[in-house]
Amino acid sequence: MLCSTTHVYHYLPSTGPDPIVRDGLLHLSDMPDHPNFGREKTRFERRYYDLAWPVLRRPYGTSGIFFTTVDLRRVNGRGQLACLRLAVPIGRLDHDWSVLTYEYDGVRHRFPLTAPHIEDAARLWTRDRIERWLGADDTGWFRYVPQVITFQPGGVRVEPTDVDRP
């Protein structure tokens, strides 16, 4: 299976791990001076209400931290993703602040982050289906495959053992 039921992945093509291990993986909204947050603030809020509000039912508070359950290093032809990544145990995410979402057969699905939902997604998202999506749309494909978004206050603690070098 390409979808993990134990870890979520966050890919870091241009960032070294040292500040992330020291400070944790933070929401861009926790860094209001970051240029990406200033440009994207409205988009983050829209994404929250589209992807997370139906599950969490809380007012928008943070930009969210996006992960995928897909082990992209094992996908055929994804050599460019041989970059630094974080492999964070799912149990480290606060499930009360996190959602699992993906698009399947043209329908957007949103679920609480629970073991049964993670396992169902792993069964649905076979290697074949993931590689088909990549072949059809190589841009923005994270909108389709399983992703976990956490809005937990303070971000996500990162341990040195979470840093996975190619």
C-alpha positions in Angstrom: 0.0 0.0 0.0 1.1 3.5 -0.8 -1.1 5.1 1.9 0.3 4.7 5.4 -2.0 4.0 8.3 0.6 4.9 10.9 2.4 8.1 9.5 1.6 11.3 7.7 4.2 12.9 5.4 5.2 16.5 4.9 7.6 17.2 2.1 10.3 19.9 2.5 11.9 20.6 -0.9 13.7 23.8 0.1 13.9 23.8 3.9 16.4 22.2 6.2 15.1 20.3 9.2 17.0 22.2 12.0 14.4 25.0 12.7 11.5 22.6 12.3 13.0 20.1 14.8 13.7 22.9 17.2 10.4 24.9 16.8 8.0 22.2 15.5 6.1 22.4 12.3 4.2 25.7 12.6 1.1 27.1 10.9 1.9 29.9 8.5 -0.6 31.9 10.5 1.7 31.5 13.5 4.2 33.5 11.4 2.2 36.5 10.2 5.3 38.2 8.7 6.0 35.2 6.4 5.4 36.4 2.8 3.4 33.3 1.9 0.9 33.8 4.7 0.3 37.4 3.8 -0.5 36.5 0.2 -2.5 33.4 1.0 -4.4 34.4 4.2 -7.8 34.5 2.5 -7.2 31.2 0.7 -6.3 29.5 3.9 -9.5 30.6 5.5 -11.5 29.5 2.5 -9.8 26.1 2.6 -10.6 25.7 6.3 -14.3 26.4 5.7 -14.4 24.0 2.7 -12.3 21.2 4.0 -12.4 21.2 7.8 -15.5 23.2 9.0 -17.9 20.3 8.1 -16.0 18.1 10.6 -14.5 20.4 13.2 -17.3 23.0 13.5 -15.1 25.6 15.0 -14.4 29.1 13.8 -11.3 29.6 11.7 -8.2 30.0 13.9 -5.1 28.9 12.0 -4.0 28.2 8.5 -3.6 24.5 9.1 -0.7 22.2 8.5 -1.1 19.9 5.5 0.2 16.3 5.3 -0.5 13.3 3.1 -0.8 9.7 4.0 0.7 8.8 0.6 4.3 7.7 0.6 5.3 9.6 -2.5 8.8 8.1 -2.6 7.2 4.8 -3.5 5.2 6.2 -6.5 6.6 5.3 -9.9 8.3 8.3 -11.6 8.3 10.6 -8.6 12.1 10.9 -8.4 11.8 14.7 -8.0 10.2 14.0 -4.6 13.5 12.6 -3.3 13.7 15.6 -1.0 13.7 15.9 2.7 10.4 14.9 4.3 8.9 14.5 7.7 7.3 11.2 8.6 5.2 12.1 11.6 3.3 9.4 13.6 -0.4 9.9 13.2 -0.8 9.5 16.9 1.1 12.8 17.4 -1.7 14.8 15.8 -4.5 16.0 17.9 -7.5 14.2 16.4 -9.9 16.8 17.8 -8.2 19.4 15.6 -7.5 17.3 12.5 -9.4 16.1 9.4 -8.8 13.5 6.7 -10.0 14.6 3.3 -9.8 13.5 -0.4 -11.7 13.5 -3.6 -13.0 10.1 -4.7 -15.0 9.6 -7.9 -15.7 13.3 -8.2 -17.0 13.7 -4.6 -15.1 15.5 -1.8 -15.0 13.5 1.4 -14.2 14.9 4.8 -13.8 12.8 7.9 -12.6 13.0 11.5 -9.1 11.7 11.9 -9.8 8.2 13.2 -8.1 4.8 12.6 -11.1 3.4 10.7 -11.2 6.4 8.3 -7.4 6.2 7.8 -7.7 2.5 7.1 -10.6 3.0 4.7 -8.7 5.6 2.8 -5.7 3.3 2.5 -7.9 0.6 1.0 -9.5 2.9 -1.5 -6.4 4.7 -2.6 -4.5 1.9 -4.2 -1.2 2.3 -6.1 -3.1 2.1 -9.3 -5.5 4.9 -8.4 -2.8 7.2 -7.1 -0.6 6.7 -10.2 -3.6 7.3 -12.4 -4.3 10.6 -10.7 -0.7 11.7 -11.1 -0.8 10.8 -14.8 -4.0 12.9 -15.3 -3.1 16.0 -13.3 0.4 16.6 -12.0 -0.4 20.0 -10.6 -2.3 20.5 -7.4 -3.0 16.8 -7.1 -2.9 16.9 -3.3 -6.5 18.2 -3.6 -7.5 14.6 -4.6 -5.4 12.1 -2.7 -5.8 11.6 1.0 -4.5 14.5 3.0 -4.6 15.2 6.7 -4.9 18.8 7.8 -4.3 19.7 11.4 -5.4 22.9 13.0 -4.1 22.0 16.4 -2.9 25.1 18.4 0.9 25.5 18.5 1.6 23.3 15.5 3.1 19.8 15.5 6.1 18.7 17.5 8.8 17.2 15.3 11.4 14.7 16.6 14.8 14.2 15.0 13.7 10.7 14.1 10.8 12.1 12.0 13.3 13.7 9.6 13.6 11.3 6.6 16.3 12.1 4.2 16.3 10.5 0.7 
